[in-house]
Structure formats: structure tokens, C-alpha cells
Amino acid sequence: MRPVVVIPTRLGSTRLPGKALTEIAGEPMIVHVWRRGVEADIGPVLVACGDALIADAIRAAGGEAVLTDPALPTGSDRVQAALALTDPGGRYDIVVVLQGDLPTIDPAVLRATLPPLAEPEVSISTLATEITDPLELQAPQVVKIALAIRPGRTTGRALYFSRAVIPGGAGPHYHHVGLYTYRRAALDRYVSLPRGVLERRENLEQLRALEHGMRIDATLIETEPLGVDTLADLERARSFLDRTP
């Protein structure tokens, strides 16, 4: 495998406008995310930017950035567009997508997305955590994953994603952690597909891949990374990184 890490980001955020450049421990948040990608030691790290100010911040820190159309609808579209510009020959065949609002992510979590792709049938890999809180299980904002995982294994096949409680019956339930690693060909195919019936119904983009027969496998991890979506999340990230040597 020849992986590349791509971080899609833009300034337009409905819940926390401009958060990519929000200061944390003396640096813009997106620079911290870029550093976590470098620390994962998977491959080159590219920031796919919808805004020149973000690209300037990354380049000032010594990173590589590429400008993409700010109107692109999803992070996956932004990643694919950035790779089309920087790697048109397809040298990198595995694409690790690191969301731009995860400044405290453990680099080992990124590496955990790679093992499922050892199976040639897997098009996309992702992550999951076991749900232990009954309130989390019932919360519609928590995306659940019906994961066919055998006892003693840490990876399994994702059969469906939903905001409802799935699957039924006794046994563990899993929270989907929205980090994706694509085979390059799978990413190119995914962004070319029309929105699916179930994708529209559940408002979950990953269902588009399943509807079109693409296989997604997931690795279990212990703790969901902190995503910065609110001012409270931002303060938690600041507190954590202020304590980090």
C-alpha cells in the first residue's frame, strides 16, 4: 500500500465559523491537525483547502497545501479534487482522510484505519467504538453501525449505518467514528455516484457507498477522538494541548 493522508478543510462552518484558524496553544487548529497527520507516519500529508488563508497557515508551518473549489459539497469531494491536482498519475493508492477538526487525535487512531484494507474486497475502512451509555445508544445524533464482528476480533464488516438503534437483539452496539480510508479507485468512484435513497433518508453519506455495493469494514478503537464542533469542544482541546509537552 502507498498511503497519503489528506485533510479537507474550509472556513465555512455553521456551528463554529472560522474554526480551522482558531488559535489553540499558539497555533491555528488546522496546524495541530496537520501535525497529528505527520506524527502518524503513514505517508505524505496534504491539506486540501477551500480558502487561501488556511493554505497560508499550513505553508507557514512547513506543510503542503492545495486550494480546491470552496463550493465542493463534501470533504470526500475536496480530497478527491486535491489528489486530482497533486497526484494525477495515481502514485498513492490508499487515501487516509483526516477531518480538519480533530486537533487532539492520537496518531495511532489514524493507523488503525489501515488493517482492513489488507483484504482486497474492502473498498473503504472506518472506525467504531463500543457504546456503553444507554443515553448514547438512544441519541439520534450518535450514528450506530451494524458491525458483523466475530468474538475476539477487532475488525468486522459494516452492514448498515443508522441514527436508530441497530441491530436488534442482545449483544454489543457500536458508535461509528467518522474517519475513512479509501482505496484510491473507491474514492474516485464514490464521488462520482449520485446520492442514494437511504443516504437521503438517514442523512448519512456512507450509505451511498453501501447502496452501490462498496464494502466498508471497521476497526474497533477504545475512545472516540474529540471533534471540535462547539465552543465547549474548543476549550477542551485547548486545555488538552496546553498540557501536552
C-alpha positions, 0 to 999 in steps of 0.5 A: 500500500502507498498511503497519503493522508489528506485533510479537507478543510474550509472556513465555512462552518455553521456551528463554529465559523472560522474554526480551522484558524482558531488559535489553540496553544499558539497555533491555528487548529488546522496546524495541530491537525496537520501535525497529528497527520505527520506524527502518524507516519503513514505517508505524505500529508496534504491539506486540501483547502477551500480558502487561501488563508488556511493554505497560508497557515499550513505553508507557514508551518512547513506543510503542503497545501492545495486550494480546491473549489470552496463550493465542493459539497463534501470533504470526500469531494475536496480530497478527491479534487486535491489528489486530482491536482497533486497526484494525477498519475495515481502514485498513492493508492490508499487515501487516509482522510483526516477531518480538519477538526480533530486537533487532539487525535492520537496518531495511532487512531489514524493507523488503525484505519489501515488493517482492513484494507489488507483484504482486497474486497474492502473498498473503504475502512472506518472506525467504531467504538463500543457504546456503553451509555444507554443515553448514547445508544438512544441519541439520534445524533450518535450514528450506530453501525451494524458491525458483523464482528466475530468474538475476539476480533477487532475488525468486522464488516459494516452492514448498515449505518443508522441514527436508530438503534441497530441491530436488534437483539442482545449483544454489543452496539457500536458508535461509528467514528467518522474517519475513512480510508479509501482505496484510491479507485473507491474514492474516485468512484464514490464521488462520482455516484449520485446520492442514494435513497437511504443516504437521503433518508438517514442523512448519512453519506456512507450509505451511498457507498453501501447502496452501490455495493462498496464494502466498508469494514471497521476497526474497533478503537477504545475512545472516540477522538474529540471533534471540535464542533462547539465552543465547549469542544474548543476549550477542551482541546485547548486545555488538552494541548496546553498540557501536552509537552 
